[in-house]
């Protein structure tokens, strides 16, 4: 049984607490938050089954705590993670990992030095549908991946600490990193607008990889909520619609076939489209956040790197940082 201290019981913290509490091999030892109202909310749920603390240093001093789970604003991540590692705690942290690339690289080295595991909650790579997509791509069923389009939009939640890209596209980038085995783009372009927010509330990112392209939309200013991913392959195509209650993943047996010619610039170059039907593969109902936390736990027990380890987070961070620097250029 591993003891966990959760730091932050605001927007996402209650979800983490619930899944830690539901795991029979984890003990929600302490909930730490500087805001009395948040601790009061936690106490109404967990009563005397856990401890409540306002002072983060008390968490660090408690040698019975094995894990510090961090669900606070991104700007505080670096300090909290560093102090937890120095106190020889394993760390679970919400995305984004850190505010800067330098901070992420420093913490990766510190974790190695302290022989501790850092798990960044890139939650979508632990979703059963994403795992199924990985399985389909790896099997060769859809052929070579040609294009990926991902859309995440809704009305709000506006965040002043990060842009919609850092808040939403980080999910898509972690998914693409997972699906495409850590490949890095060769060019990155981005555009965005700062409506009602000091940072971009709408962003569009175009990524060019060696053999495929990616388009990402992150949007806090939409009348409809949408979480969709389309992956076009040379043999088949698939669409993942996260907000559907069932049949979230559809595989389309559709493709484009070259009829004549070898070069697209040739006059005799002709293609035709083929449409043979669709199917929705069975996806076992699982909670992605529970899977993420359980994967982290087993990583600690087995002393193996998490799938969403600092190296993966750094690859994602580099893309986001370049996109930020290239915004509207």
N, C-alpha and C positions, 0 to 999 in steps of 0.2 A: 504494500500500500504506500503510495507516494502522497505526501502532503503538499497541497497547493495553496498559495496566497494569491488572490486576485486583487490587482491594483486598478481601480476604476470601476464604478458601478453606475455609469451614466447611460449612454445610448446603447452600446453593444455589450457592456459588461454583464447585464442580467442574463443574456443568452449564453455567454461563456460559463457563468456560474451554474446555470441549469444543467448544462451538458457535463461539466465536471462532477456535479452532484449526482448525475445519472450514471456515471461510470463506476462500476463496483470496485475498480482497482485504484481509484483516486479518492482522496479525502479533501473536501473544501475546508481547509484548515482556518483560513482568515480571509475576510473581505476588508480591503483597505481603501479608504476614500477620504479626502480632505473636507468634503461637503457633508454636513450633518444630515441634510435631506436625503441624500443618496444612501447613507448608512441606515437611515430610518426605513427606507423602502426595502433594503436588504433584510433588515431585522424582521419586517412583517412577513417575509417569505421563509427565512431560515431560522428565526428565533434563536434558541440556544444551541442549535446544532453546529454553529461555527463561531469564530471569534470576529470581533469588529475592531478596526484600528484606524486612527487618523494619521499616525506617525509612520511613514515608510521605513524609517530607521529601525523601528521595532521589528518589522518584518525581516529586515536584513540580519538582525542580531539573533533571531530565532533559528537555532541550528536544526530544529526538527522540520523546518520547511525545506522541501526539496526543489520546488518549482515556484517561480514567480511568473504569473500570467498578467500581461500588461494590456489594458484597454483604455488608454488615455489619448490625448491629442498627440499628433505626430511630433510636435516640437519637444515633447518631454521624453520621447522614446530613448534617445541616446543616453541621457543621464540615468534613467531608471534601469536600462539594460546593463549599462556599464557597472553600476553599483551592485546589481544583482549578481553579475558574473564575478566581481571582486569578492563577493560574499559566498562564492562557490554554489550558486543556485543555477539550475537549468532555467531557460527563459522561453516562454511562449509570448509572442507579441502580435498585435493586430497590424495589418498593413496600413500604410507603407512602413517598411522596416525602420527607416530613419529619414531625417530631413535632407541629408546630403550624402553623396557617395563616399566622401572621406570618412564620415562617421560609420557608415556601414562596413567599410573595409577595416577600420580600426577594431570594431566589435567582432568581426569575423576572426581576426588574429587573436584577440583576447580570449574568445571562446576556445580556440585551439589550445592556447597556453594554459587555460584553467581546466581543460578537458571536460567542458560542459557543452550541452546541446542547445542551440538556438533554433526555434521553430517559428517561422513567420506564417501567420494564418492566411495564406493564399487559398482561401476556403474552396474555391471552385475546382481545384485539381483533385479534391477529395469527394466531389459530387459523383454519384453513381453514373449519371448520364455522361459526364466528361470522361470517366474511366471507360465507358462503353465506346465512346467516340475514339479514344486512344486505341482500343482493341480493334475497331473496324479499320482505322487507318493503318495500323501495324500489320494487319492481315493482308493488305494490298487490295481489299475489296473495291475501294473507290479509285484505285490507281494512284497516279502522282497528284499531289495537292497542287492546284493551280492558283486558287484565290480564296481568301478568308475575309468575310465581312462580319463585323460584330457591332451591335447597337445596344447601348444601355442608356435609357432615357426615362424621365419622369418629371413631375413638378416638385422640385426640391430633392433632397434636403440640402440647402445651401450651407457650405462650410467655408469659414473665413481662413482656416489654416492651410487648406490645400485647394487646388482647382478641381473641376469635375474630372479632368484627365487623371490626376493623381488619386482621386477617390474611386473612380469607376474603371478607367482603362487599365489600371493595375491588375484588375481581375482578368481581363482579356489577355493581357501580355503574359501573365503567369500561366494561363491556359495554353496559349500558343507555344510558350517555352516548353511546357510539359508535352504537348502533342507532337511537337516537331523536334524533340530531343535536344533542346538547348541551343538551337541554331540562332545566329545573330543576324540582324538586317544589315544590308550594305548601304542603304540610304534611308533617311527619316525626314519627313516633312510634316508640319503641323500648322493649324490655324485655329483661332478661337475668338470668343467675345466675352467681355466682362459685364454681362447684364446683371444688375442688382447685387453685385459681389465684387470685392477687391481683387479676386482671382477669377480666372476664366470659368464661367458657368456653362459654356458650350465649347466643346473642342472636337476637332477632326484630325486624326493622325493617319498618315499614309506611310506604310513601311514596304520597302522593296528588299526581298531576300533573293538569294541566288536563283531559286527555281520557282518562287511563288510570291504573291503580293498580298498585303493586308490593309484593310481600311477599318478604322475604329471611330465610332461616334460616341461621345460621352456628353450627356445633356441633362441639366437640371431644370430646363425650361420647356417642358413638353406637356401637352394636355393628356397624353396617354403614357402609361408605363410599359416599357418594353425591355426585354432581356433576351435578345436573339443572336444566334451565331449561324452563319451559312458557310459551308465549306464545299467548294467546287473541286471535284477531282476529274481526272481524265477519263475515268470509267463510270463513276457515279457521283452523286451530290447528296449532301445531307443538310438538314436544318434542325437546330436545337432551339426550342421556344421554352424558356425556363418558367414562364408564368402560367403555362397551360397546366390544368389539373391532372391530365393524363396524356399519354402518347406525346411526351415532350420532344422526343427525337424521331425524325422521319428520314428514311433513306430513300432517295429518288433514283431509280434506275434510268437516269437520263444522261446523255453525253453528246458530244459533237464528234462526228466521224469525218475524216478526210477522204473524199471520194477520188480526187485526182490532184496531181501536182505534189511537189516536195517542199516548195518554198512559198510562203504566204504572199510574196510579191509576184509570183508567176501568174501569167494570164490564165492558165488552165487550172489554177488552184481553186478547187471547189470543196465545200463541206456540206454535210447534212446533219440534222439533229435527230436523235433517236430518243423515244420515250416508251419505256417498257412497263412502267408501273411504280408503285411505292410500297413500303412496309415500315412498320414501327417496331423496332426490336424491344424485347422485354427488358425492363430495367428494374432491378430489385430495389424496393423502397428503402432508402437509407438517409440518415441525417448527415449532411456534409460537414457540419460543425462538429458533430460527435465523432465522425470519421477522422477529422483533422486532429482533434484532441487525442484520440486513441492512437493514431499514428505517431504523434509526438511521444506519448507514453511508451510505446513499444521501442521507439528510437532510443529513449533513455535506458530502458531495460537491456536492450541488445547492444548499446553503445555504437549505434550506426547513425549516419547523417540522415536527417529528415529530407523528404522530397522537396519541401519548401525551406531549404537551408539558406544561410547567408549568401552562398555563391549564386543560387538561383535568384534571390532577391536583388543582388548586385547587378545581374544581367538585366533584370527588369528595370532597375533604377537607372542604369546607363541609358536605356532607351528613353525613359521619361525625361531625364535631364537634357538629353540632346533635343528632344521634341520641345521642351521648354525654351531652350536657347534658340531654336529655329522657329518659334511661334510667330506666325504672320510675316515671315521673311519671304 
